[in-house]
Amino acid sequence: METELKGASALGGVGYILILVAGIAAIPLGMAGTLISSAITIIGLTLALVALKKVSDVVKDPLIFKNYLISFVIIIIGIIIGAIAWTLYMPLLLDPMAWLDLGALIGMLTIVFAILAVSWVTMTISAVFLRRSFNSVADRLNAKLFRTAALVYLIGAALIIILIGALVVFVAEILIVIAFFTMPTKLPAKPA
């Protein structure tokens, strides 16, 4: 049991470090960085999924894994939609000739904003399930930082549409890394 929780702690922490690195790396790398960043993020999320499966099994609470799995699937859909939008439409928006045809520009912007809105909705819904999972971890392992990190992540996801949310999500992901690495490796004693 202790070994399982230590393994879960390491997997989850490393997974969210990868997610942080992917988020930072995407900024200077442009379109190619978006695809690389998306792949690294998916790897990090998968490590966290495995970690939470271990925690779920040890504490015998299947909702920890189930809620994170739902969050995982939803955020993967959002990542794929966002990566496709960025890869397909940003080169068109950066083409000076596209700006000359107002009708085409409005059409492209409409498509980009629609896809980004879908990504925003998927991220926010995913954050709700992540919060449910992390709240259960916080309760079962007496690791309250998971609860705090999940709330900050949910707020960031909801605000990401106005960009300040990206900074809030970044802070939440740092808190998640800390939560995983400081997670207890023994189950708390049950009150008598």
N, C-alpha and C positions, 0 to 999 in steps of 0.2 A: 504494500500500500504506500509506504513512504517512498519507495523507488518510483512508483507510478506517478506520484505527485511531483517528485523532483524532475522526472522526465517531462511531465506536462508543463511545469514551470519553465524549463529550458526551451521547449518547443514553442510555447506561446510567446515567450520573450523574444526569441530569435525571429519568429514569424512577424511580430509587430515591428521589430527593428528593420526587417526587410521592407515592410510597408512604408516606414518612415524614409528609408533610403530611396525607395522608388519614387515617393512624392517629391523629394528634393531633387533627384536626378532628372525628373521629367521637365523641370523648368528650363534648364539651359540646353537641353538636347532637342527641343522642338518636336517635329512630327515623328521622327524615328524614336526619340525618347519616349513618346507616348506609348508606342507599342512595347518597347522594352520595359518601361515602367509598369504597364498593365500586366505583363507576364510576371515580373518580380512581385507585384502586389498579389496576384493570384497564388503564387508560391507561398508568400507570407500568410495569406488567409488560410491556405490549406494546412500549413503547420499549426496555426491557431486552432483550426477545426479538429485536428488530431489531438491536440493538447486538451481541448474541452471535452472530447470523447473520453479521454483518460480520466479527467476530473469527474465527469458524469458517471462513469462506471464505478469509481472509487467511492463517491458519496451516495451512490445508488439513487440518483435523481436524473431520470432520462430527459427531463425538460431542459436541462442545461445544454445538452447536445442538440436536441430537437430545435430549440429556439435559435441556437447559433447556426445550425444547418440551414434553416429558413433564411436567416440573415445572410449567410454565405451565398446561397443560390441567388437571392435578390440582388446582392451587391455585384456578383459576377455578371448578371444581366446588365446592370448599370454600367459596369466597366466596359463591357463589350460594346454597348450602344455608344458610350462616350468616345471610345477609341475609334470606332467606325466614323463617327461624326467628325472628329478631329482630322483623321487621316483623309477622308474623302472631300470634306468641304473647306477646310482651312486653306489649302493651296489655291482654291478658286477665289476665296476672299482676299488672299494676298496678291492676286493677279491684278495689276493696275487696269488692264483692259476690261475686266469684269465690272469695274466701277463705272465704266462709261455707259453701260446698259442698265438703266435704273430698274427696269422690270425684272431682269435677270438677277440683279443684286438683291432686290426685295424678296424674290423667290428663294435665293440661297440663304439669306438671313432668316427667313421664316422657317426653313427646314432645319438650320442649325439651332435656332432657339427652341424649336419643338423637340429636337433630339436632346438638347441640354435640359429641357424641362422634364423629359422622361427620366433622364439620368438623375436629376435632383429628386424626383419623386421616389425612384428606386432606392436612392441612398437614404432618404428619410425613413422609408418603410423598413429598410434593412436595419437602420439604427434602433428602431423600436424593438425588433427581435433581439438584436445584440444586447440592448439594455435588459431585456427579460432574462437572457442567459447570464449576463454578468451579475445581475442582482441575485440570482440563485446561487452563483459561485460565492458572492459576498456573504450571503446568509449561511451557506453550508460550511464554508471554511473560515468564517469570521475574518474575511479579508475585505474590509470596507472600502479600500481604494478601488476595487472593481466597480462598486456602486457609483462612486464619484466619477470615475473615468467614463462610465456608460452614460451618465447624465450629461457630462460635458460633451461627449461625442454626439449625443442626440441633439443638443442645442446647436452644435456646429453643423451637423447635417441639415438641420432646418434652416440655418442661416447661410448655407453655402451659396445659395442663389444670389446673395448680395456680397459675395466674395470674402467678407470678414469671417464667414463660417469656415473657410479653408484654414485660417490661423487657429480657430477654436478646435477644429478637428485635429490639427497637428499637435496642439497641446494635449488633447484627449489621447492621442496615440502614444505620446510620451508617458502619460499617466498609465496607460495600459501596459506598456513595457515594464514600468516600475511595479505595477500590480502583479504581473506574472512573476517577475524575478524575486519579489518579496512575499509571494504566496506561501502560506504555511505548507509544510510537507507532511504534517500529521493532522489527523482530524481533531477538531476541538473536542474537549470533554463535554459530554452531554450533561446539562444541569440535572441535579437529583430531584 
